[in-house]
Amino acid sequence: MKHLSCILKTASNSFFHLFHFVLIHIERRAGYPLFFLLPDLCYLAIALFAWYNTFIPLLNEDTHMKIPFRAVLAILICKTLRWFCRLLHRGGTAMPGRFAMKICPDLLSLLSGSVSTVAVTGTNGKTTCCRMIEEAFSEAGYIYFANRSGANLMSGILTEFVMNSTLTGKAKKEYAVIECDEAAAKTVFGQLQPKAIVVTNLFRDQLDRYGEITHTLNSIRDGIRTVPTAVLCLNADCSLTSSLAVNDLPNPVLWYGIDASASLSSKASVLSDASHCIHCKSEYLYDYHTYAHLGGFRCPNCGYCRHKTDFAVTRIIRMGSQSSEVLFRTPLGEEPLLINLPAAYNLYNAAAAISAAYAMGIRKEVWQNALATFSCGFGRMEHFPLAGGTRMILAKNPAGCSQALEFISAVSEPFALVVCLNDRSADGTDISWIWDASFEVLAPIADRIVSIYVSGDRAEDLRLRLKYAGLPDSRIQVIHGPEKLVDALELETLPVLILPTYTAMLDLRSVIVHRCGGSEFWE
């Protein structure tokens, strides 16, 4: 009790001066001189230092832990900026973390030490896989947090850890499910120290940012080297992902995939991201393809081949428009499994999530129920009460887009199609990939596509692509702006399928949620 008044005084003073500091910073953006900030910076530093030396030791005296002053300052500023962002109805998913990193570059390593984390990386399927793992954690009663907004760079991940820590750096929750950008894995994994790492697949994506696909692979490999005890959950059907376990990495590995007995074979892709052996450069032979370069690969020269799976879809019982039912094999046996999402590529996401749940000690009955009941992430097969029912399917690279188009081509009822293309930094400025995506599969069902809308920053390029794919140009409407596009969709009575790139999805989804209701993308 003798320290209570001092604690309250120093804590309140520090918060007051931080609040004052942020207000002055906002005013500076409107043209106020920089030197006006100096008194506030001094007051803030003095107040925080006093608070740190009085308040932190008392809070942590039972754990004998004292984090550096710069870490406390970074946490406080990050939390305050997040509060301001939400006050202004902005996400605040990454920007607060960028400020915190400037103050304390190793803050993530200080906050993640007591958290058991599953990290998910790869080109396609990260968000959906994370949602499945989250549902398994929830069913198992695990107290966890996740970067649900999709802010998967270091700044976004750090922001979530800060928001789920106390001002003294103590974790509020025991578990975390973290989506990590492929290129960021190199720097994130070392600080995050995850217990399990899921690598979904590797495809060409944003060449202007990632470069060649081998650069992405090496980034993930370098990240894994910093956590030699983490359990790797690897896609056995992806020759690039599988190569992570071939070299000098000592990590234990769980393999997942789709076996040949599932009869999901498709034609070999004309444009493959991995047609030749990563070790000896000989051309692969395939016993079967599932899609793109995934399947039963083998090198006739050096013997590198698909690894035997620990978790696998062995037979497809039913593939519906809302869900799938399969026979699934694990180390515990083979049983039917209901997956509350359609499309073949989601079978891989389910297998990846199951392997991660197994690695984290979750019982079979728990993840079975989780996959049967979970809801998808924002923009990933997401439903909206718009028109005759609207489904949004993110498409951001040739492989992912082609799989979404395969799903759309199987729709048997008449529908309206919306395709949106942006070329902003988060999408990739090079849009030539749309010519590698298989829009041609829509031509045979053109009579079922009653209306076709194209939108986004590069709508005219998209219109040309659809015309060359064989869709009637007279039926293609170019609509600029998400507000006008939603106006047009509100007049539709048929089901609507929307295929947007990332930033186009965020823009359009914001308008739809505002008019039809729904959660924000970070919720």
N, C-alpha and C positions, 0 to 999 in steps of 0.2 A: 504493500500500500504506500510505502514511503516514496516510491518512484511514480505513483499514479499521476499526480498533478504534472510532473515534469514530462511524462510520456504524452499526456493529452495536449499539453501546451506545445511541445516540439512537433508532434504529429500534425496538429491543426495548423500551426504556423507554416510547416513545409507544404501542406496542401494549398493553403491560401496563396503562398508565394508562387507555387507552380501554376495555379489557376491564373494569377495575375500575369505571370510570364507568358502563358499561351495567348492570353488576350492581347498583350502588347505585341506578340509575334504576328498575330493576325492583323493588327493595326499597321505594323511595319509593311506588310504586303500592300497596304493601301497607300503607302508613300511616306510613312513616318521614318525619321532618321534612325540608322542603326545604333548610334551611341545612346539613344533613349533606353536601349535594352540593358546596358551595362549595370545600372543599379539593381535592376531586378535579377539579373544573373548572379550578382554578388549575394543578394538576400537569399535567393534560392539555394545557392551553394552552402551558405552558412547554416540555414535552417535544416537542410537535408543532412549535413554533416553532424549537427547536434542530434537530430532525430536518429541517425544511424548509430551513433555511439551510445545513446541512451536506450532506445527502443529495441533495436535488433538483438543485443545480448540477452535482454530479458525474455524475448520471444523464443530464442534458440538455446536457452541455458540447459534445457533438458536434452537437447540433441548434440550439444557441443559443436554446433555448426555456426559459422559466421561467414557469409559471402562478402566479396569485396564491395566497397562503397560504390564503385562505378556500376556494379551489377544492380544494386538497390536503386540507384538513380535511373538506370536504363529501364528497370521494371516499372517504376513509378511513371516515367514519361510515356512508356508504351501503353500502360493501362489508361492514362489520361487521354492520350490521343485517340485510343479506341473509343472511349466514352464520347469524345467530341464528334467523332465520325458517325457513331450511331445516333447521336443527338441531331445530326444533320441528315439522317436517313441515308448515309453512305455506308459502304461495307466495312471499311477500316480493317480489311483482312490482311494486308501486307505492309502498308505504309508505316504503321506504328512499329513494326518489326525492323524496318530499315533504319529508323531513328535509333532504336535500341542497339542494333548492331554497330552503329557508329560509336556509341558510348562504350559498349562492352562486346567486342567481337566474339568472345567465347561464351556468351551467355547461355546459348543452347546446351552446351555441355554441362553447365552448372545446374540447369533446371531438369535435364532429362535423366540424370543418374539414378533416381529412385522410381522411374516410370518404366514399366514393361511395355515396349513398343513393337508393333508390327508395322513395317515400312513396305509400301507397295510402289513399284516403279515399272517402267516399260512404256511402249508407245501407245497401245490401245487397251482399254478396259480397266484402267487404274481406278477411276471413280466408282464404277459399278462394283468392282471387286472389293473396294473399301466398304461400300455400303453393305455388302453381304457379310463381310467380317464384323462390321459394327452390329449387325442384327444378331450374329452368333454371340458376340460379347454381351449384348443386352439380354438375350435369352439365358445365358449362363450366369447372369447376375453380376458381371464384371462392371466396376465403376470406371468409365473411360471417357475420353474426349477424342475429337477428330477434327482435321481441317476440312470440314464439309464444303467449304466455299470453293475448293479447288485451287486455293492459293498454295501451290506446291513447291515454290522456291524457298530458299533459306529464310527470307523475310516473313513469308506467310506461315511457315512452320513455327518459327520463333514466336510470332504473335500469338498463336494458339497455346504454346507452352506458357507464355507469360500470363495470358488470361486465365489459365488453369493452375496458376501458382499464387502463393501469398506474396505480400510485399517483401517477405524475408527469403523468398526463393523456395519455399516448401511446396511440394506438389500436392494439389487438392485431390487428385485422382490417381489410381494405381496403374491404369492401363491407357494406352493411346493407340489409335489407328491413324497412320500418317501416310498420305499420298505424297510421293516425292517425284519431282521432275527428273527425267533421265539424265539430263546434263548436270543437274544439281547434286546428283547422288555422290559425286566425287568429293564434295565438300560437306554435305549434310550427314552422311552415314557416320563419319568419324566423330562428330559431336553428338549425334543422336543415339548411337550405340544400340540399335534395335535388337530384340531377341530373335526376331524372324524377319526375313526379307523375301518378298514375293516379286518375281520378275515375270510379267505377263507375256510379252512378246517384243519383237523389234522389227519395225518397218521404217521405210523412208517417211520423214515427217519434217516439215519446215527446214528444207535444205539451207536456206539463207541463215538459219540460226544454229542448227545442229551440225551442218556439214554432212560428210559421208556417214553412213550407218555404222561403220567400224569405229568412228570417233565416239558415238554414243555408247557402243558396246564397251569400249575401253574406259569410258567415264564410269560406267556402272561397275566394271571390274576393279578399278582403282578404289571406288567407294567400299566395295565388299572387303578389300584387303585390310581396311581399317577396323573391321569387326570380324575377326577370324572365328569367333564362337557362335555367331548368328546362324540360325538354321535357314538354308536357302530353299525356297519353294520355286522350282524351275519348270518351265514348259518344255516337256520332252519332245514335243512336235516341232518346236522352233529350233532350227540348227544353230542360229546365232545365240539364242538364250542358253541352249544346252552347252555351248562351248565354255561358259563361265565355270563349269565344274570340271573341265578337262585339264586345265592348266595347274598352277601351283597353289590354288586356293584350298585351305585345309577345312573349310566349313562342312558340316554335315548337310546332306541334300535330301529333300523330298521331291520326287518327280510326279508330275501330273500331265494329263493329256486326254486324247480321244483315241481309243484303240481301233484297229481296222475292223473289228467285229461290229462296231457301231454302224457301219455302212453309211458313213457320211461323206463318202468319196465325191470329189468334184474334179473338174478338168484342171490340168496344170495351168497356172497363170502364164500368160504370154510375157508379161513384164514381172519377173520375179526379183525380189530384193535379196535373195540368197540362192542363186541357181548353182553356184560352184562351192566346193568344199572350202571352208574357212582355213583349213590347215594345209592342204596340198594343191588347192585350186582346180581339182578335177571336177567335172560336172556330176552333180548328184543324180542318183537313180531313186525313184520313189515307188514304194509298194502301194501307196495310196496318198491322195491329197485330201485335206479337209477344206482349206481355202488358202489362197496366196501361196507362200512357200511352206506352210505348215503341213505336217503329215509324217508319213513313214519314210524319212529320208535315209539314204546310206551312200557312202562314198566307195566306189568300186576300186579305188587306188589305195587309200590309206586305212580303210576300214571304219572310219568315223561314222557313227550311225545313231539313230534314235535310241535313247536309253529306255530300258524297261520301266514302266510306270508303277508308282505306289498308289496313286489315285487316278482313276480313269473312268470315262464313260464307255461302257462295253456294249450297250445296245440302246437304241432310241425307240421308246415305246410310242411316244406321241409328240409331235411338234405342232402346237396350236398357235393362234394369233395372240394369245394372252399369256401362255405359259408352256412349259415343256415337261415331259415326263420321261425319265431315262432309267436304265439299269446302271448302277454305279458301284465300282469296286474300290475297296480300301483295304488296308492291312487287317481290318476286322471282318472282312467278308464282302459279299455282293448283295445289294438290296435296291429296291426301287427308290427313286428320288424325284420329288416334284420341285421344279424350279419356277418361281413366280415371275418369269420373264420369257418372252419368245426369242427366236433367232438362234441360229447355230453358234454364233460366236460367243453368246452368253453361256454356253456349256463350258467353255474354257474359263470364263470368269468364275463360274460356280466351282469348278475343279480346283482353281487356284485358291479360292476362299476356304474350301474344305481343308486343303493341305495346311493353310495357315492356322486354321482353327485347331487342327490336330496338333500342330507344333506348339500351340499355346495351351494344350491340355484340356480342350473342350470336348465333352462327350459326344458320341455319334447322334444320340437322340436330340441333342440341343441344336447342332448345326443342320440336321435334317428339317426340324421345325422352322429354323430361321430362314432357310432357303425357300420354304413353301409359303412364307408369309411376308417376306421383306418387301419394301417399296423402293423403287429405283431412285437414283440420284437426279439432280436437276438437269434437264435437257437430254437425259439418257433414257429413251423410251418413256418419257414423261407424259402423262395424260392431263388434258385441260378441258373444262366444260365449255368449249367454244365450237360454234357451228354444230355439226352432227357428231361431235366428239373429235378431239384433236390430239395427235401424238407427235412429240418432238424427238428427233433422233439426231444427235450430234454427228457431224461428218467433217473430219479435219485432215485427212490424208487419203491416198488412193485405196489402200487396203480396207480401212474402216468405212469409207464411203461405198466401196463396192459391196461390202457385206450388208450395209444398210439398204442398198439398191436391190440386192438379192431378196431381202425380207419384203421390201415393197412390191417387188415383182410377183410375189406369191399371194398378194392380197386379191381375194376373189370378188369382192364387191366394188361398185363404182366409188370413186373418191376424188378429192381435190389434192393436188400436189403443190407444195411450196418448196422452192430451193433458194437459199440465201447464201451469198458469197461476199466476204470481206477480205481485204488484204492488209490488215493492220498488223502491228508487230506481234500480237498474241496469236494471230492466225498464221503468220508467215507471209511475207510480201510477194513471194513467187507463187502465182496461181496456176502455173503450167500443169500442176498435178491433176487438175480436173480432166485433162485429156487422157490420163492414165486410169481414171475411174471408169467403171463399166456402165455408163449411162445407157448403153445400147440395149441392156436387158429390159428397159422400159418400153422399147418400140413394139414388141409383140403384144403388150397389154395396153397400148395407146387408147383403145376404145373404152377401157375402163377408167382412164384418167380424164374426167369430165372437164376439169379446169386445171390450168398450169400457171402458177405465179412464180416469177423470179424477182429477187430483190437483193439489196445490199450494195456496197460500194462498187462492186464489179458485176452488176446485174446484166449489163449488155454482153459481157464475155460469157456469162452463164447461158444467156439466151442462144448465142451462137453455138455453144457446146451441145445444148439440147436439140437444136435444129440438126446438127451433124449426127446426133445419135439416132435420128429418125423420128423424132416427135414433131407433130404438125406445128409449123411456125405460127399459123393463124390462131392457134389455141393458146399461145404463150403470151401472157400479160406481164409487162414490166412495171413494177410499182416501187417507187423510191420512198423510203422512210417506213419505219415500223408502225407508226400510227395509221398511215394510209393503208398499209397492208392488213392490219387488224380490222380496219373499217370494212375492207372487202371481204375478209373471212367471216365477219359477223353476218354477212348476207348469205353465206353458204349453208345449205341444209345437209349436205353429204359429209361423211367423215373426212378429216383433213390430216395429211401426213406432211410434216415440216422437216426439211433436211437442211439445217444451217451450219455454217462454220462457227467457231467459238464466240467471237465478239458479236456476230450477227445473232447468235442464240441468246446472249446476254441482253442485247438491245430489245429483241422481239419478246423475249420472255418477260422482261420488265413491264412492257405494255400489256401483255396478256394477263399477268398477275394483277396488275392495277385494275383491269376491267372485270376479270372473271374471278378474282380471289386466288389465294395460294400463298405459299411461304416465300420469303426472300431467298436468293440463291445461297446465302451463307447459313441459312437455318437448317 
